[in-house]
């Protein structure tokens, strides 16, 4: 099956920097506060839609953001905030996003503030590899978040790692793929004890989708839609150390509107695609939990399908 989703002409991403007060001329001095890997690009973009800074003297109030106790304590001390936004064509990805996030990091560093990524829903931690924004792009550098939900009607038995059929109440959905002009992906119906396995698998699927998508955007900068196959083979040696591959099936989620999520799962889809569901290949005979556990050994094949 083929899955077609739109590619917008432009994308807007934003980061919020909560600060106590602005300590420098944000327009004139910011580029010189940004690390060398992104300084020249920031100087060229500043003042254009590629990099826009909006300073507010009001305290920023989070909504839908998961903050730690220390982060909430820091937020209470802040009195102002700066919104860093970038509106760019998809073919400018991921560099446009890196420049915007580098600017947000620089403001936070100079003003002892905190960068919040509203899309993924948490405060941005410091980079473990460098002082500011990394020079090279890695999806694992906090570009994705995860929404982990348990169905309201769930009645789960005590956890037993050997029981892969215990329940099917878990739903995990990515947060952040849409900024790359991709649908979000979700896995629905796994046992709640397997939340880490589910995230691990979805992270590998997201990496494969994004790698292929960035290559497509580079080769087809004027494209306004993209068609992919519903079956993917995952070769993620960083996440699966035995270096074997597995397959996934993607199905579009059936809700009105454009394709915004892809469900990773076995159910066939129809109608307009709003998500991609991740699930086992059509020839897999076990349950979703059986398949999920088997992917951690990186032996089965996964497919992409619409739900």
C-alpha positions as CSV (number, residue, x, y, z in Angstrom):
1,X,0.0,0.0,0.0
2,X,1.1,3.5,-0.7
3,X,0.7,6.4,1.8
4,X,0.6,10.0,0.5
5,X,0.8,13.0,2.8
6,X,1.2,16.8,2.0
7,X,4.4,18.7,2.2
8,X,3.8,22.3,3.2
9,X,5.4,25.3,1.4
10,X,6.8,26.5,4.7
11,X,7.1,25.4,8.4
12,X,7.2,27.5,11.5
13,X,9.0,26.3,14.6
14,X,9.5,28.1,17.9
15,X,11.3,28.0,21.2
16,X,10.6,29.9,24.3
17,X,13.3,31.3,26.5
18,X,12.1,32.2,30.0
19,X,14.4,34.8,31.6
20,X,14.6,37.1,34.6
21,X,15.5,40.1,32.4
22,X,17.1,40.7,29.1
23,X,20.8,41.7,29.7
24,X,21.9,42.7,26.2
25,X,20.8,44.2,22.9
26,X,19.1,41.1,21.5
27,X,19.1,42.2,17.9
28,X,22.6,43.6,17.7
29,X,24.6,41.3,19.9
30,X,22.9,37.9,19.7
31,X,24.8,36.6,16.7
32,X,28.1,37.1,18.6
33,X,26.7,35.1,21.5
34,X,26.0,32.1,19.2
35,X,28.7,29.4,18.8
36,X,30.8,29.4,15.6
37,X,29.0,26.4,13.9
38,X,25.8,28.5,13.5
39,X,27.0,32.1,13.9
40,X,27.2,33.0,10.2
41,X,23.9,31.4,9.4
42,X,22.3,33.3,12.3
43,X,23.7,36.6,11.2
44,X,22.2,36.1,7.7
45,X,18.8,34.9,9.0
46,X,18.3,37.4,11.9
47,X,15.5,39.9,11.1
48,X,14.0,37.6,8.4
49,X,11.3,35.0,8.8
50,X,14.2,32.5,9.1
51,X,15.0,33.8,12.6
52,X,12.6,36.1,14.4
53,X,13.0,37.2,18.1
54,X,10.1,38.5,20.1
55,X,10.8,39.9,23.6
56,X,8.0,40.1,26.1
57,X,8.1,41.7,29.5
58,X,5.4,39.3,30.8
59,X,6.2,36.0,32.6
60,X,5.8,33.0,30.4
61,X,3.2,30.5,31.6
62,X,3.6,26.9,30.4
63,X,0.7,24.8,29.1
64,X,1.1,21.2,28.1
65,X,4.8,21.3,29.2
66,X,6.3,18.7,31.6
67,X,8.8,20.4,33.9
68,X,10.8,19.1,36.8
69,X,10.6,20.6,40.3
70,X,13.9,22.5,39.7
71,X,12.7,23.7,36.3
72,X,9.5,25.0,37.8
73,X,11.4,26.7,40.6
74,X,13.6,28.4,38.0
75,X,10.5,29.4,35.9
76,X,8.9,31.1,39.0
77,X,12.0,33.3,39.3
78,X,11.7,34.5,35.7
79,X,9.8,37.7,34.8
80,X,10.2,37.9,31.0
81,X,10.5,35.7,28.0
82,X,11.8,35.7,24.4
83,X,10.1,33.7,21.6
84,X,12.6,32.5,19.0
85,X,10.8,31.5,15.8
86,X,11.8,30.2,12.4
87,X,9.6,30.1,9.3
88,X,11.4,28.2,6.5
89,X,10.7,26.0,3.5
90,X,11.1,22.3,4.1
91,X,14.2,22.0,2.0
92,X,16.0,24.3,4.6
93,X,15.6,21.6,7.2
94,X,17.2,20.8,9.5
95,X,19.7,23.7,9.4
96,X,17.0,26.3,9.9
97,X,15.8,24.6,13.1
98,X,19.4,24.2,14.4
99,X,20.0,28.0,13.9
100,X,16.8,28.9,15.8
101,X,17.6,26.5,18.7
102,X,21.2,27.8,18.8
103,X,19.8,31.4,19.2
104,X,17.5,30.2,22.0
105,X,20.4,28.5,23.8
106,X,22.6,31.6,23.5
107,X,19.9,33.9,25.0
108,X,19.4,31.4,27.9
109,X,23.1,31.2,28.5
110,X,23.5,35.0,28.6
111,X,20.5,35.6,30.7
112,X,20.6,32.5,33.0
113,X,17.3,31.4,31.5
114,X,15.7,28.2,30.4
115,X,14.8,27.1,26.9
116,X,11.5,25.3,26.5
117,X,10.5,23.4,23.4
118,X,6.6,23.6,23.4
119,X,6.3,21.0,20.7
120,X,8.1,18.2,22.5
121,X,6.7,19.5,25.8
122,X,9.8,19.9,28.0
123,X,12.7,22.2,28.8
124,X,15.7,21.7,26.6
125,X,18.7,20.2,28.5
126,X,22.2,21.3,28.0
127,X,24.1,19.6,25.2
128,X,26.3,16.8,26.5
129,X,28.6,17.0,23.4
130,X,29.3,20.8,23.2
131,X,28.8,24.1,24.9
132,X,25.9,25.3,22.7
133,X,23.9,23.8,19.8
134,X,25.7,20.8,18.2
135,X,27.3,21.5,14.8
136,X,25.9,18.2,13.3
137,X,22.3,17.2,13.4
138,X,21.1,14.2,15.3
139,X,17.5,13.4,15.9
140,X,18.4,12.0,19.3
141,X,19.6,15.5,20.4
142,X,16.2,16.2,22.1
143,X,14.3,16.9,18.8
144,X,11.6,14.3,19.8
145,X,9.4,13.9,22.8
146,X,6.9,11.2,23.6
147,X,3.4,11.2,24.8
148,X,2.8,8.0,26.9
149,X,-0.8,7.2,27.7
150,X,-2.7,4.4,29.3
151,X,-6.4,3.9,28.3
152,X,-8.8,5.1,30.9
153,X,-10.6,1.8,31.1
154,X,-7.4,-0.2,31.6
155,X,-7.3,-2.8,34.4
156,X,-3.8,-4.1,34.3
157,X,-2.6,-7.2,36.2
158,X,0.6,-7.1,38.3
159,X,3.7,-6.7,36.1
160,X,5.2,-9.9,34.8
161,X,8.1,-9.5,32.3
162,X,7.5,-13.0,31.0
163,X,3.8,-12.3,30.2
164,X,3.6,-10.5,26.8
165,X,-0.2,-10.8,26.7
166,X,-0.9,-9.2,30.1
167,X,-2.7,-6.1,28.7
168,X,-3.0,-3.9,25.7
169,X,-3.6,-0.5,27.3
170,X,-0.5,1.4,26.2
171,X,-0.4,4.1,23.6
172,X,2.9,6.0,22.8
173,X,2.9,8.9,20.3
174,X,5.9,11.0,19.1
175,X,6.0,14.7,19.6
176,X,8.2,16.6,17.1
177,X,8.2,15.0,13.7
178,X,5.7,17.5,12.4
179,X,8.4,20.2,12.5
180,X,10.1,18.2,9.8
181,X,7.0,18.1,7.6
182,X,6.3,14.5,8.7
183,X,3.3,12.9,10.4
184,X,3.7,11.9,14.0
185,X,3.9,8.2,14.7
186,X,2.0,6.2,17.3
187,X,2.0,2.6,18.7
188,X,-1.3,1.6,20.3
189,X,-2.3,-1.6,22.1
190,X,1.0,-2.7,23.7
191,X,1.3,-3.9,27.4
192,X,1.9,-1.0,29.7
193,X,5.0,-2.7,31.0
194,X,6.6,-2.4,27.6
195,X,6.7,1.5,27.4
196,X,10.5,1.6,27.1
197,X,10.5,-1.0,24.3
198,X,7.7,0.9,22.5
199,X,9.7,4.2,22.7
200,X,12.9,2.5,21.5
201,X,11.1,1.0,18.5
202,X,9.3,4.3,17.6
203,X,12.6,6.2,17.9
204,X,14.2,3.8,15.3
205,X,11.2,4.2,13.0
206,X,11.3,8.0,13.3
207,X,15.0,8.0,12.5
208,X,14.4,6.0,9.3
209,X,11.5,8.1,8.3
210,X,13.4,11.4,8.8
211,X,16.5,10.2,7.0
212,X,14.5,9.2,3.9
213,X,12.4,12.4,4.2
214,X,15.3,14.8,4.3
215,X,16.9,13.1,1.3
216,X,13.5,13.5,-0.6
217,X,13.2,17.2,0.3
218,X,16.8,17.8,-0.9
219,X,16.1,16.1,-4.2
220,X,12.6,17.5,-4.7
221,X,12.5,21.0,-3.2
222,X,9.3,22.0,-4.9
223,X,7.3,18.9,-4.0
224,X,4.0,19.5,-2.2
225,X,3.2,15.9,-1.4
226,X,5.2,12.7,-0.8
227,X,4.2,9.1,-1.3
228,X,5.9,6.4,0.8
229,X,5.4,2.6,1.0
230,X,3.6,1.3,4.0
231,X,6.3,-1.2,4.7
232,X,9.7,-0.2,6.1
233,X,12.8,-2.2,7.1
234,X,14.7,-0.8,10.0
235,X,18.4,-1.0,10.2
236,X,19.2,1.0,13.3
237,X,22.5,-0.2,14.6
238,X,22.7,2.5,17.2
239,X,19.6,1.2,18.9
240,X,19.8,-2.5,18.1
241,X,23.2,-3.7,18.8
242,X,23.0,-7.1,17.1
243,X,23.0,-5.3,13.8
244,X,20.0,-7.3,12.4
245,X,17.0,-5.6,10.7
246,X,13.3,-5.8,11.3
247,X,10.2,-4.5,9.5
248,X,7.3,-2.2,10.4
249,X,4.0,-1.5,8.9
250,X,2.5,2.0,8.9
251,X,-1.1,2.9,8.6
252,X,-2.7,6.4,8.5
253,X,-4.9,7.2,11.5
254,X,-8.5,7.8,10.4
255,X,-9.5,11.2,11.5
256,X,-10.7,14.2,9.5
257,X,-8.1,16.5,7.9
258,X,-4.6,16.1,6.6
259,X,-2.2,13.4,7.6
260,X,-0.7,14.4,10.9
261,X,0.1,11.0,12.5
262,X,1.1,7.6,11.4
263,X,0.1,4.7,13.5
264,X,2.6,1.8,13.7
265,X,0.3,-1.2,13.7
266,X,-1.3,-3.9,11.7
267,X,-4.8,-2.5,11.1
268,X,-5.6,-1.4,7.5
269,X,-6.5,2.2,7.0
270,X,-9.0,4.1,4.9
271,X,-10.0,7.7,4.4
272,X,-7.8,10.7,5.1
273,X,-4.6,10.1,6.8
274,X,-4.0,12.0,10.0
275,X,-1.4,9.7,11.7
276,X,0.8,6.7,11.0
277,X,0.3,3.7,13.1
278,X,3.3,1.4,13.6
279,X,2.7,-2.3,13.9
280,X,3.9,-5.8,13.0
281,X,4.2,-7.1,9.4
282,X,1.1,-8.8,7.9
283,X,2.8,-12.2,8.1
284,X,3.5,-12.0,11.8
285,X,1.3,-14.5,13.7
286,X,1.7,-13.4,17.3
287,X,0.2,-10.5,19.3
288,X,1.4,-6.9,19.2
289,X,3.2,-7.5,22.5
290,X,4.9,-10.6,21.1
291,X,6.1,-8.6,18.1
292,X,7.2,-5.6,20.2
293,X,9.4,-7.9,22.4
294,X,10.8,-9.6,19.4
295,X,12.0,-6.3,17.8
296,X,14.2,-5.7,20.8
297,X,16.3,-8.6,19.4
298,X,16.0,-6.9,16.0
299,X,14.9,-10.0,14.1
300,X,11.3,-9.4,12.8
301,X,10.1,-7.1,9.9
302,X,8.0,-4.0,10.6
303,X,5.6,-2.2,8.3
304,X,4.1,1.3,8.1
305,X,0.3,1.5,7.8
306,X,-2.5,4.1,8.2
307,X,-5.0,3.8,11.2
